[in-house]
């Protein structure tokens, strides 16, 4: 498939909209928007396209400064609201009224902002390994031997920083040979100054006050091998969200969307079915508004 780009404000967004739904259907297919995590790009979602594409349109994109999307100037700040507006702007260009937003890590955080700011555009929200507020343990680990993560990236570069922190990004027990270097190469498509700006954003933003006001049905997913701190944080998010469900993928820790895509998509499909029926295991049993 030829590379696709769309102009959204000052941004040239690299995206792919795949539609393999049956063309003779009388109704318009629903759409998924798959939003990447920190410094990652749409290639991390490759396996999801065939798993969803028979029944849904699947939109993947490179976020502002990531992958092949245009890069902001050095010194530019990035905000969560800016990233959410970029995605909604792309939806406008592609004439997608509503999407099921799936976000990994910081991509889930952007999804929370989008669901709060644009409630009519987000049909549901799925987030995994996402924090409403990044903990000190995370920022300390990713700093390596430097004062903070920004300094570590500036010293080592994105690729080498990624190699040295890969154990916090991927469940090495399930990681196939070569995936660590592939991840480092893909993440290095995001330049250091963008990685630093994104770190400044996500290490300081606190989305906790938004959670109680998000009406989109929300699925939270994490691996059963995640730390107790991560499990506690995501349970607190579930309790704060009005319509939420929390599930674990057995035997995994990090990198769920590309290490266990079949299990992940099965949970997402089950969640969408439950939205229209009995909400087993949900915090809220209220009918979908």
Backbone as CSV, one residue per row, in Angstrom:
resi,resn,N_x,N_y,N_z,CA_x,CA_y,CA_z,C_x,C_y,C_z
1,UNK,0.841,-1.197,0.000,0.000,0.000,0.000,0.877,1.248,0.000
2,UNK,0.540,2.206,-0.854,1.306,3.454,-0.916,1.157,4.224,0.389
3,UNK,2.206,4.939,0.765,2.155,5.729,1.988,1.120,6.835,1.852
4,UNK,0.412,7.082,2.935,-0.650,8.072,2.942,-0.285,9.213,3.892
5,UNK,-0.530,10.439,3.443,-0.257,11.620,4.259,-1.456,12.555,4.179
6,UNK,-1.696,13.283,5.269,-2.774,14.273,5.301,-2.258,15.527,5.984
7,UNK,-2.638,16.679,5.462,-2.271,17.951,6.068,-3.334,18.325,7.096
8,UNK,-2.908,18.448,8.334,-3.801,18.824,9.435,-3.172,20.020,10.138
9,UNK,-3.667,21.205,9.860,-3.044,22.405,10.408,-1.617,22.530,9.920
10,UNK,-0.675,22.647,10.862,0.735,22.784,10.509,1.429,21.441,10.353
11,UNK,0.671,20.366,10.405,1.243,19.032,10.501,0.931,18.206,9.253
12,UNK,1.934,17.484,8.766,1.735,16.504,7.692,1.778,15.126,8.348
13,UNK,0.598,14.547,8.513,0.476,13.314,9.284,0.587,12.095,8.372
14,UNK,1.470,11.184,8.762,1.589,9.895,8.090,0.563,8.951,8.710
15,UNK,-0.254,8.335,7.878,-1.315,7.472,8.392,-1.593,6.350,7.405
16,UNK,-2.368,5.385,7.860,-2.918,4.369,6.970,-4.347,4.100,7.402
17,UNK,-5.272,4.204,6.483,-6.668,3.845,6.735,-6.972,2.600,5.915
18,UNK,-7.111,1.481,6.602,-7.380,0.201,5.941,-8.864,-0.123,6.060
19,UNK,-9.471,-0.464,4.947,-10.886,-0.836,4.938,-11.046,-2.103,4.111
20,UNK,-11.138,-3.237,4.810,-11.346,-4.524,4.155,-12.720,-5.088,4.492
21,UNK,-13.622,-4.200,4.916,-14.983,-4.637,5.209,-15.715,-4.952,3.905
22,UNK,-16.766,-5.732,4.025,-17.516,-6.157,2.839,-18.248,-4.961,2.233
23,UNK,-17.983,-4.636,0.978,-18.519,-3.409,0.383,-20.022,-3.433,0.143
24,UNK,-20.633,-4.613,0.195,-22.076,-4.693,-0.071,-22.923,-4.502,1.193
25,UNK,-22.257,-4.303,2.325,-23.031,-4.066,3.545,-23.840,-2.779,3.404
26,UNK,-25.030,-2.803,3.962,-25.915,-1.637,3.845,-25.560,-0.530,4.828
27,UNK,-24.824,-0.872,5.894,-24.481,0.139,6.889,-22.994,0.473,6.828
28,UNK,-22.686,1.683,7.238,-21.294,2.147,7.265,-20.535,1.415,8.368
29,UNK,-19.343,0.880,8.080,-18.589,0.187,9.132,-18.088,1.157,10.191
30,UNK,-17.973,0.662,11.415,-17.363,1.448,12.477,-15.851,1.496,12.254
31,UNK,-15.194,2.406,12.964,-13.755,2.627,12.749,-12.985,2.534,14.054
32,UNK,-11.778,2.015,13.953,-10.814,2.025,15.051,-9.719,3.037,14.748
33,UNK,-9.252,3.720,15.767,-8.055,4.559,15.678,-7.032,3.978,16.640
34,UNK,-5.900,3.546,16.116,-4.834,2.933,16.909,-3.728,3.959,17.103
35,UNK,-3.550,4.402,18.350,-2.633,5.512,18.634,-1.375,4.976,19.317
36,UNK,-0.194,5.355,18.823,1.052,4.764,19.322,1.472,5.295,20.684
37,UNK,2.307,4.514,21.353,2.896,4.938,22.612,4.106,5.829,22.398
38,UNK,4.820,6.069,23.462,5.923,7.028,23.483,6.968,6.737,22.407
39,UNK,7.150,7.675,21.486,8.152,7.626,20.411,7.954,6.463,19.440
40,UNK,6.847,5.765,19.545,6.602,4.651,18.639,5.752,5.125,17.457
41,UNK,5.550,4.258,16.513,4.823,4.645,15.306,3.798,3.587,14.939
42,UNK,3.151,3.782,13.817,2.037,2.907,13.475,2.467,1.487,13.130
43,UNK,3.756,1.249,12.883,4.218,-0.101,12.579,4.019,-1.056,13.753
44,UNK,3.957,-0.518,14.960,3.762,-1.362,16.137,2.356,-1.974,16.174
45,UNK,1.458,-1.475,15.327,0.080,-1.964,15.275,-0.174,-2.870,14.072
46,UNK,0.844,-3.283,13.366,0.654,-4.035,12.118,-0.287,-5.227,12.292
47,UNK,-0.078,-5.999,13.342,-0.841,-7.240,13.517,-2.319,-6.997,13.772
48,UNK,-2.669,-5.784,14.195,-4.068,-5.504,14.505,-4.919,-5.311,13.252
49,UNK,-4.306,-4.937,12.155,-5.084,-4.637,10.949,-5.837,-5.870,10.453
50,UNK,-5.185,-7.020,10.238,-5.957,-8.188,9.792,-6.917,-8.719,10.852
51,UNK,-6.601,-8.488,12.123,-7.465,-8.996,13.192,-8.753,-8.191,13.336
52,UNK,-8.720,-6.927,12.939,-9.902,-6.069,13.021,-10.520,-5.767,11.655
53,UNK,-9.704,-5.874,10.606,-10.058,-5.299,9.312,-11.243,-5.914,8.602
54,UNK,-11.624,-7.132,8.946,-12.789,-7.738,8.283,-14.071,-7.013,8.679
55,UNK,-14.116,-6.488,9.890,-15.347,-5.903,10.421,-15.291,-4.398,10.638
56,UNK,-14.086,-3.822,10.660,-13.939,-2.406,10.989,-12.931,-1.745,10.052
57,UNK,-13.114,-0.448,9.827,-12.034,0.344,9.243,-10.984,0.554,10.328
58,UNK,-9.725,0.502,9.939,-8.638,0.594,10.917,-7.712,1.739,10.525
59,UNK,-7.665,2.751,11.377,-6.814,3.917,11.150,-5.610,3.845,12.074
60,UNK,-4.427,3.850,11.476,-3.174,3.959,12.234,-2.504,5.266,11.841
61,UNK,-1.742,5.833,12.761,-1.055,7.082,12.438,0.242,7.192,13.214
62,UNK,1.134,8.019,12.690,2.317,8.457,13.430,1.963,9.789,14.073
63,UNK,2.130,9.883,15.378,1.778,11.108,16.093,2.756,12.238,15.758
64,UNK,2.431,13.421,16.215,3.253,14.621,15.971,4.726,14.352,16.294
65,UNK,5.576,14.463,15.278,7.008,14.279,15.470,7.483,12.844,15.450
66,UNK,6.563,11.883,15.474,6.920,10.470,15.505,6.973,9.907,14.081
67,UNK,7.750,8.844,13.905,7.755,8.132,12.633,7.983,9.042,11.453
68,UNK,7.060,9.024,10.493,7.197,9.826,9.275,6.290,11.053,9.262
69,UNK,5.627,11.324,10.370,4.873,12.572,10.483,5.856,13.722,10.653
70,UNK,5.489,14.901,10.158,6.418,16.036,10.181,6.855,16.373,11.601
71,UNK,8.064,16.921,11.695,8.704,17.163,12.984,8.581,18.633,13.384
72,UNK,8.190,18.914,14.621,8.172,20.302,15.089,9.594,20.825,15.243
73,UNK,9.776,22.138,15.202,11.121,22.702,15.368,11.704,22.377,16.739
74,UNK,13.019,22.373,16.811,13.708,22.178,18.090,13.243,23.247,19.073
75,UNK,12.950,22.826,20.286,12.492,23.755,21.311,10.991,23.894,21.406
76,UNK,10.260,23.280,20.473,8.800,23.363,20.494,8.236,22.510,21.627
77,UNK,7.246,23.050,22.307,6.551,22.289,23.342,5.459,21.443,22.703
78,UNK,5.136,20.337,23.345,4.043,19.469,22.921,3.079,19.351,24.089
79,UNK,1.785,19.469,23.819,0.780,19.305,24.863,-0.133,18.139,24.511
80,UNK,-0.770,17.581,25.534,-1.702,16.484,25.301,-2.896,16.954,24.480
81,UNK,-3.341,18.176,24.728,-4.460,18.732,23.965,-4.100,18.873,22.488
82,UNK,-2.868,19.269,22.210,-2.388,19.394,20.833,-2.426,18.039,20.125
83,UNK,-1.961,16.998,20.811,-1.937,15.667,20.213,-3.351,15.149,19.959
84,UNK,-4.254,15.402,20.904,-5.644,14.978,20.718,-6.269,15.704,19.531
85,UNK,-6.017,17.008,19.414,-6.568,17.784,18.296,-5.991,17.324,16.962
86,UNK,-4.714,16.921,16.949,-4.129,16.381,15.716,-4.928,15.170,15.235
87,UNK,-5.226,14.258,16.159,-5.942,13.035,15.794,-7.364,13.338,15.336
88,UNK,-8.046,14.224,16.053,-9.407,14.591,15.662,-9.384,15.306,14.310
89,UNK,-8.362,16.135,14.084,-8.220,16.802,12.790,-8.035,15.817,11.655
90,UNK,-7.269,14.759,11.901,-7.108,13.719,10.882,-8.439,13.016,10.627
91,UNK,-9.189,12.750,11.686,-10.520,12.166,11.514,-11.397,13.066,10.643
92,UNK,-11.308,14.374,10.856,-12.092,15.311,10.041,-11.720,15.199,8.567
93,UNK,-10.416,15.171,8.293,-9.954,15.073,6.906,-10.469,13.789,6.255
94,UNK,-10.473,12.705,7.032,-10.873,11.399,6.496,-12.373,11.154,6.613
95,UNK,-13.091,12.152,7.165,-14.553,12.068,7.312,-14.972,10.880,8.177
96,UNK,-14.259,10.699,9.283,-14.614,9.685,10.275,-15.281,10.396,11.452
97,UNK,-16.560,10.154,11.631,-17.296,10.861,12.683,-16.905,10.394,14.077
98,UNK,-16.817,9.072,14.257,-16.515,8.513,15.577,-15.555,7.346,15.411
99,UNK,-14.760,7.108,16.440,-13.828,5.988,16.415,-13.809,5.300,17.769
100,UNK,-13.416,4.048,17.734,-13.020,3.325,18.933,-11.514,3.565,19.079
101,UNK,-11.128,4.329,20.074,-9.722,4.717,20.252,-9.001,3.648,21.066
102,UNK,-7.894,3.155,20.547,-7.038,2.222,21.271,-5.669,2.872,21.405
103,UNK,-5.201,3.023,22.635,-3.923,3.680,22.868,-3.048,2.895,23.818
104,UNK,-1.796,2.779,23.458,-0.813,2.077,24.285,0.051,3.088,25.015
105,UNK,0.260,2.869,26.315,1.133,3.732,27.108,0.668,5.189,27.001
106,UNK,1.529,6.081,26.557,1.147,7.491,26.454,0.054,7.714,25.411
107,UNK,-0.090,6.793,24.466,-1.194,6.883,23.509,-2.542,6.714,24.180
108,UNK,-2.567,5.967,25.288,-3.783,5.879,26.077,-4.074,7.177,26.798
109,UNK,-3.010,7.847,27.266,-3.188,9.143,27.925,-3.779,10.167,26.963
110,UNK,-3.288,10.183,25.723,-3.855,11.092,24.717,-5.316,10.731,24.464
111,UNK,-5.631,9.447,24.476,-7.008,9.016,24.301,-7.919,9.521,25.405
112,UNK,-7.435,9.530,26.638,-8.224,10.073,27.746,-8.537,11.543,27.513
113,UNK,-7.542,12.289,27.047,-7.753,13.715,26.758,-8.760,13.882,25.627
114,UNK,-8.624,13.067,24.576,-9.548,13.159,23.444,-10.972,12.817,23.862
115,UNK,-11.123,11.783,24.694,-12.461,11.382,25.132,-13.111,12.457,25.986
116,UNK,-12.314,13.197,26.750,-12.852,14.284,27.569,-13.181,15.503,26.725
117,UNK,-12.282,15.870,25.820,-12.447,17.105,25.043,-13.409,16.939,23.868
118,UNK,-13.495,15.723,23.322,-14.317,15.476,22.130,-15.210,14.252,22.366
119,UNK,-16.106,14.314,23.339,-16.880,13.120,23.710,-17.726,12.551,22.585
120,UNK,-18.173,13.395,21.662,-19.008,12.907,20.565,-18.209,12.158,19.505
121,UNK,-16.880,12.235,19.572,-16.044,11.625,18.530,-15.457,10.281,18.968
122,UNK,-15.538,9.977,20.263,-14.916,8.759,20.794,-16.015,7.802,21.239
123,UNK,-16.222,6.728,20.469,-17.269,5.760,20.782,-16.891,4.881,21.964
124,UNK,-15.633,4.541,22.060,-15.116,3.780,23.197,-13.624,4.044,23.292
125,UNK,-13.066,3.649,24.421,-11.648,3.901,24.677,-11.033,2.634,25.248
126,UNK,-9.919,2.211,24.678,-9.141,1.102,25.230,-7.733,1.607,25.500
127,UNK,-7.269,1.424,26.726,-5.920,1.869,27.082,-5.208,0.726,27.790
128,UNK,-3.907,0.629,27.579,-3.146,-0.392,28.294,-1.749,0.118,28.611
129,UNK,-1.292,-0.340,29.797,-0.026,0.160,30.341,-0.012,1.685,30.316
130,UNK,-1.126,2.266,30.715,-1.296,3.719,30.709,-1.427,4.216,32.137
131,UNK,-0.834,5.365,32.403,-0.954,5.997,33.717,-1.613,7.356,33.562
132,UNK,-2.542,7.667,34.469,-3.111,9.016,34.479,-2.055,10.024,34.916
133,UNK,-1.133,9.563,35.749,0.003,10.390,36.183,1.213,9.480,36.301
134,UNK,2.279,9.808,35.605,3.470,8.969,35.602,4.131,8.975,36.974
135,UNK,4.483,7.789,37.456,5.098,7.669,38.764,6.591,7.938,38.746
136,UNK,7.128,8.263,39.915,8.559,8.550,40.033,9.404,7.328,39.698
137,UNK,8.876,6.120,39.968,9.638,4.908,39.667,9.921,4.805,38.173
138,UNK,8.948,5.190,37.361,9.116,5.124,35.908,10.149,6.127,35.430
139,UNK,10.017,7.365,35.860,10.951,8.391,35.396,12.370,8.104,35.870
140,UNK,12.512,7.532,37.061,13.845,7.196,37.571,14.474,6.074,36.754
141,UNK,13.698,5.029,36.456,14.232,3.891,35.706,14.710,4.310,34.324
142,UNK,13.938,5.123,33.644,14.283,5.520,32.283,15.381,6.580,32.227
143,UNK,15.755,7.118,33.372,16.842,8.099,33.402,18.213,7.443,33.269
144,UNK,18.280,6.114,33.494,19.559,5.400,33.465,20.538,6.043,34.446
145,UNK,21.700,6.472,33.962,22.708,7.057,34.856,22.711,8.580,34.801
146,UNK,21.627,9.162,34.287,21.553,10.609,34.102,20.533,11.234,35.067
147,UNK,20.507,12.564,35.166,19.565,13.215,36.085,18.105,12.920,35.758
148,UNK,17.780,12.801,34.468,16.419,12.449,34.071,16.441,11.818,32.684
149,UNK,15.275,11.398,32.218,15.178,10.726,30.920,15.619,11.623,29.779
150,UNK,15.285,12.899,29.855,15.686,13.828,28.794,17.202,13.849,28.640
151,UNK,17.901,13.913,29.764,19.366,13.930,29.721,19.913,12.614,29.175
152,UNK,19.264,11.494,29.519,19.711,10.193,29.021,19.547,10.105,27.505
153,UNK,18.434,10.613,26.989,18.212,10.600,25.543,19.214,11.499,24.840
154,UNK,19.474,12.659,25.412,20.438,13.579,24.802,21.845,12.998,24.818
155,UNK,22.183,12.207,25.832,23.515,11.607,25.908,23.660,10.425,24.950
156,UNK,22.681,9.522,24.948,22.819,8.263,24.221,22.155,8.267,22.840
157,UNK,21.224,9.199,22.602,20.406,9.134,21.398,19.229,8.199,21.620
158,UNK,18.197,8.340,20.817,16.971,7.571,21.041,17.215,6.070,20.911
159,UNK,17.944,5.641,19.881,18.128,4.207,19.646,18.874,3.538,20.793
160,UNK,20.003,4.100,21.208,20.787,3.476,22.270,20.060,3.567,23.604
161,UNK,19.386,4.690,23.853,18.577,4.798,25.077,17.519,3.700,25.099
162,UNK,16.905,3.446,23.944,15.895,2.396,23.850,16.503,1.023,24.134
163,UNK,17.673,0.757,23.581,18.317,-0.539,23.815,18.578,-0.756,25.305
164,UNK,19.019,0.296,25.980,19.372,0.161,27.390,18.153,0.082,28.308
165,UNK,16.987,0.437,27.795,15.771,0.398,28.617,14.760,-0.618,28.098
166,UNK,15.189,-1.505,27.211,14.255,-2.397,26.528,13.519,-3.310,27.502
167,UNK,14.141,-3.674,28.623,13.494,-4.607,29.555,12.261,-4.004,30.214
168,UNK,12.134,-2.689,30.198,10.939,-2.039,30.760,9.882,-1.791,29.683
169,UNK,10.208,-2.133,28.458,9.306,-1.862,27.337,8.735,-3.145,26.734
170,UNK,9.461,-4.245,26.907,9.089,-5.512,26.278,9.227,-6.635,27.299
171,UNK,8.274,-7.550,27.286,8.372,-8.753,28.102,9.386,-9.678,27.430
172,UNK,10.609,-9.700,27.949,11.694,-10.419,27.287,11.454,-11.923,27.240
173,UNK,10.646,-12.439,28.147,10.337,-13.870,28.139,9.590,-14.271,26.869
174,UNK,8.815,-13.344,26.328,8.016,-13.628,25.133,8.576,-12.955,23.882
175,UNK,9.664,-12.248,24.003,10.177,-11.457,22.879,10.909,-12.349,21.876
176,UNK,10.505,-12.351,20.613,11.224,-13.126,19.600,12.577,-12.497,19.286
177,UNK,13.458,-13.300,18.734,14.798,-12.818,18.397,14.713,-11.651,17.415
178,UNK,15.469,-10.612,17.699,15.546,-9.475,16.800,14.572,-8.359,17.083
179,UNK,13.589,-8.597,17.952,12.575,-7.568,18.144,13.128,-6.353,18.886
180,UNK,14.096,-6.574,19.775,14.667,-5.446,20.508,15.337,-4.443,19.583
181,UNK,16.112,-4.937,18.637,16.784,-4.040,17.696,15.778,-3.391,16.746
182,UNK,14.749,-4.138,16.368,13.702,-3.555,15.518,13.014,-2.401,16.239
183,UNK,12.698,-2.593,17.511,12.047,-1.534,18.286,12.951,-0.313,18.376
184,UNK,14.235,-0.526,18.653,15.171,0.599,18.750,15.246,1.357,17.429
185,UNK,15.282,0.630,16.321,15.355,1.269,15.003,14.097,2.080,14.714
186,UNK,12.938,1.523,15.026,11.678,2.227,14.771,11.544,3.456,15.669
187,UNK,11.884,3.321,16.943,11.762,4.461,17.852,12.739,5.567,17.495
188,UNK,13.877,5.200,16.900,14.868,6.204,16.503,14.397,7.050,15.328
189,UNK,13.276,6.688,14.700,12.690,7.549,13.669,12.095,8.815,14.283
190,UNK,11.936,8.806,15.594,11.550,10.012,16.332,12.829,10.704,16.785
191,UNK,13.084,11.935,16.364,14.332,12.611,16.735,14.395,12.921,18.226
192,UNK,15.616,13.102,18.711,15.835,13.283,20.146,15.068,14.474,20.701
193,UNK,15.008,15.585,19.957,14.345,16.764,20.528,12.843,16.542,20.691
194,UNK,12.245,15.709,19.829,10.831,15.375,19.990,10.650,14.418,21.167
195,UNK,11.547,13.441,21.290,11.484,12.515,22.418,11.592,13.259,23.743
196,UNK,12.459,14.256,23.795,12.620,15.055,25.015,11.354,15.861,25.292
197,UNK,10.789,16.486,24.264,9.562,17.272,24.448,8.412,16.385,24.917
198,UNK,8.308,15.183,24.355,7.252,14.262,24.768,7.466,13.805,26.208
199,UNK,8.715,13.568,26.580,9.006,13.220,27.974,8.593,14.343,28.912
200,UNK,8.924,15.577,28.559,8.553,16.721,29.405,7.035,16.762,29.606
201,UNK,6.293,16.443,28.552,4.835,16.427,28.659,4.359,15.298,29.567
202,UNK,4.678,14.072,29.202,4.058,12.930,29.868,4.599,12.669,31.269
203,UNK,5.746,13.214,31.598,6.268,13.050,32.960,5.669,14.056,33.929
204,UNK,4.970,15.054,33.421,4.425,16.101,34.293,2.905,16.191,34.265
205,UNK,2.265,15.735,33.194,0.815,15.878,33.085,0.110,14.953,34.084
206,UNK,-0.970,15.438,34.670,-1.790,14.650,35.591,-3.226,14.679,35.074
207,UNK,-3.680,13.549,34.563,-5.019,13.466,33.987,-6.062,12.969,34.982
208,UNK,-5.651,12.748,36.221,-6.575,12.230,37.231,-7.861,13.045,37.339
209,UNK,-7.799,14.391,37.338,-9.043,15.161,37.462,-10.027,14.958,36.309
210,UNK,-9.550,14.479,35.158,-10.435,14.282,34.010,-11.235,12.989,34.090
211,UNK,-10.729,11.999,34.816,-11.261,10.644,34.708,-12.749,10.562,35.008
212,UNK,-13.200,11.219,36.055,-14.609,11.115,36.453,-15.547,11.763,35.450
213,UNK,-14.992,12.559,34.529,-15.829,13.270,33.561,-15.802,12.619,32.174
214,UNK,-15.117,11.501,32.043,-15.044,10.798,30.760,-16.195,9.804,30.667
215,UNK,-17.081,10.018,29.710,-18.272,9.186,29.583,-18.086,8.003,28.630
216,UNK,-17.042,7.991,27.852,-16.839,6.882,26.916,-16.615,5.582,27.678
217,UNK,-17.268,4.492,27.285,-16.948,3.193,27.873,-15.462,2.907,27.685
218,UNK,-14.801,2.507,28.762,-13.340,2.402,28.738,-12.884,1.026,29.189
219,UNK,-12.060,0.401,28.367,-11.433,-0.873,28.689,-9.976,-0.614,29.042
220,UNK,-9.569,-1.085,30.212,-8.176,-0.970,30.637,-7.569,-2.366,30.641
221,UNK,-6.409,-2.513,30.029,-5.757,-3.816,29.916,-4.326,-3.711,30.432
222,UNK,-3.909,-4.734,31.153,-2.512,-4.831,31.557,-2.126,-6.296,31.623
223,UNK,-0.830,-6.558,31.643,-0.343,-7.918,31.755,-0.358,-8.392,33.194
224,UNK,-0.605,-9.674,33.387,-0.675,-10.214,34.746,0.665,-10.140,35.466
225,UNK,1.764,-10.013,34.708,3.095,-9.941,35.317,3.544,-8.512,35.602
226,UNK,2.659,-7.541,35.364,3.009,-6.154,35.681,3.253,-6.002,37.177
227,UNK,3.948,-4.951,37.538,4.223,-4.694,38.946,2.927,-4.417,39.701
228,UNK,2.958,-4.642,40.999,1.790,-4.346,41.830,1.468,-2.857,41.796
229,UNK,2.482,-2.037,41.668,2.239,-0.592,41.575,1.421,-0.273,40.332
230,UNK,1.779,-0.878,39.183,1.037,-0.634,37.953,-0.397,-1.146,38.076
231,UNK,-0.553,-2.333,38.675,-1.899,-2.880,38.849,-2.745,-1.975,39.735
232,UNK,-2.142,-1.460,40.795,-2.864,-0.564,41.703,-3.268,0.712,40.976
233,UNK,-2.352,1.268,40.188,-2.648,2.508,39.465,-3.798,2.322,38.475
234,UNK,-3.790,1.198,37.755,-4.845,0.992,36.764,-6.177,0.651,37.426
235,UNK,-6.131,-0.008,38.589,-7.367,-0.250,39.334,-7.963,1.065,39.818
236,UNK,-7.108,1.990,40.223,-7.590,3.309,40.641,-8.201,4.064,39.460
237,UNK,-7.613,3.919,38.280,-8.196,4.531,37.088,-9.571,3.939,36.797
238,UNK,-9.676,2.612,36.878,-10.976,1.967,36.654,-12.021,2.510,37.620
239,UNK,-11.649,2.658,38.886,-12.600,3.124,39.891,-13.015,4.571,39.663
240,UNK,-12.130,5.363,39.061,-12.433,6.782,38.837,-13.258,7.008,37.579
241,UNK,-13.142,6.121,36.602,-13.878,6.265,35.341,-15.325,5.811,35.520
242,UNK,-16.291,6.529,34.981,-17.701,6.170,35.177,-18.104,4.818,34.591
243,UNK,-17.559,4.443,33.433,-17.970,3.214,32.740,-16.708,2.474,32.310
244,UNK,-16.198,1.617,33.178,-14.878,1.044,32.913,-14.800,-0.422,33.308
245,UNK,-13.907,-1.114,32.629,-13.615,-2.516,32.907,-12.103,-2.699,32.845
246,UNK,-11.557,-3.490,33.758,-10.118,-3.764,33.812,-9.901,-5.260,33.641
247,UNK,-9.053,-5.630,32.686,-8.741,-7.041,32.470,-7.224,-7.223,32.416
248,UNK,-6.788,-8.460,32.708,-5.377,-8.813,32.636,-5.165,-9.856,31.541
249,UNK,-4.044,-9.732,30.840,-3.616,-10.745,29.877,-2.635,-11.656,30.600
250,UNK,-3.013,-12.903,30.765,-2.249,-13.826,31.586,-0.864,-14.104,30.996
251,UNK,0.160,-14.021,31.870,1.505,-14.428,31.504,2.366,-13.384,30.840
252,UNK,1.853,-12.155,30.714,2.598,-11.099,30.023,2.843,-9.910,30.947
253,UNK,3.809,-9.083,30.532,4.099,-7.846,31.249,3.947,-6.661,30.302
254,UNK,4.971,-6.333,29.525,4.945,-5.166,28.639,4.897,-5.589,27.169
255,UNK,4.588,-4.628,26.307,4.584,-4.887,24.872,3.439,-5.760,24.405
256,UNK,2.310,-5.660,25.102,1.186,-6.555,24.831,0.669,-6.462,23.403
257,UNK,0.606,-5.254,22.861,-0.083,-5.101,21.578,0.671,-5.721,20.417
258,UNK,2.003,-5.877,20.542,2.716,-6.546,19.457,3.226,-7.930,19.845
259,UNK,3.210,-8.288,21.137,3.591,-9.632,21.559,2.385,-10.559,21.682
260,UNK,1.228,-10.019,22.015,0.014,-10.829,22.192,-1.181,-10.175,21.502
261,UNK,-1.072,-9.869,20.209,-2.163,-9.148,19.535,-3.470,-9.926,19.489
262,UNK,-3.406,-11.251,19.339,-4.644,-12.031,19.264,-5.428,-11.933,20.566
263,UNK,-4.737,-12.077,21.688,-5.409,-11.984,22.987,-5.945,-10.585,23.229
264,UNK,-5.183,-9.585,22.818,-5.612,-8.200,23.011,-6.862,-7.886,22.196
265,UNK,-6.846,-8.243,20.923,-7.988,-7.940,20.065,-9.217,-8.723,20.521
266,UNK,-9.025,-9.938,21.015,-10.158,-10.711,21.531,-10.822,-9.979,22.694
267,UNK,-10.015,-9.377,23.574,-10.582,-8.621,24.695,-11.315,-7.376,24.200
268,UNK,-10.760,-6.716,23.215,-11.407,-5.515,22.676,-12.737,-5.881,22.026
269,UNK,-12.756,-6.944,21.245,-14.001,-7.370,20.608,-15.046,-7.760,21.658
270,UNK,-14.626,-8.452,22.697,-15.552,-8.834,23.765,-16.125,-7.596,24.441
271,UNK,-15.284,-6.620,24.648,-15.705,-5.370,25.286,-16.769,-4.659,24.448
272,UNK,-16.568,-4.600,23.144,-17.547,-3.939,22.280,-18.880,-4.678,22.290
273,UNK,-18.838,-6.001,22.376,-20.081,-6.761,22.477,-20.797,-6.454,23.786
274,UNK,-20.024,-6.326,24.864,-20.616,-6.040,26.168,-21.204,-4.634,26.233
275,UNK,-20.682,-3.718,25.434,-21.233,-2.366,25.423,-22.713,-2.370,25.062
276,UNK,-23.111,-3.339,24.248,-24.498,-3.405,23.797,-25.332,-4.384,24.618
277,UNK,-24.723,-5.025,25.622,-25.447,-6.014,26.412,-25.021,-5.980,27.865
278,UNK,-25.124,-7.124,28.559,-24.723,-7.180,29.970,-23.247,-6.847,30.134
279,UNK,-22.958,-5.967,31.074,-21.577,-5.511,31.256,-20.919,-6.280,32.404
280,UNK,-20.587,-7.521,32.140,-19.999,-8.372,33.157,-18.597,-7.880,33.517
281,UNK,-18.394,-7.677,34.813,-17.082,-7.259,35.287,-16.817,-5.776,35.191
282,UNK,-17.815,-4.990,34.750,-17.634,-3.548,34.652,-17.861,-2.915,36.011
283,UNK,-17.210,-1.782,36.224,-17.467,-1.028,37.443,-18.869,-0.466,37.436
284,UNK,-19.341,-0.046,36.249,-20.668,0.540,36.106,-21.530,-0.357,35.246
285,UNK,-22.763,-0.553,35.647,-23.694,-1.337,34.856,-24.692,-0.471,34.126
286,UNK,-24.432,0.830,34.053,-25.362,1.740,33.411,-25.434,1.471,31.917
287,UNK,-26.573,1.716,31.349,-26.736,1.550,29.906,-25.923,2.587,29.163
288,UNK,-25.475,2.230,27.979,-24.687,3.150,27.157,-25.537,4.344,26.755
289,UNK,-25.016,5.527,26.978,-25.749,6.753,26.648,-25.592,7.050,25.157
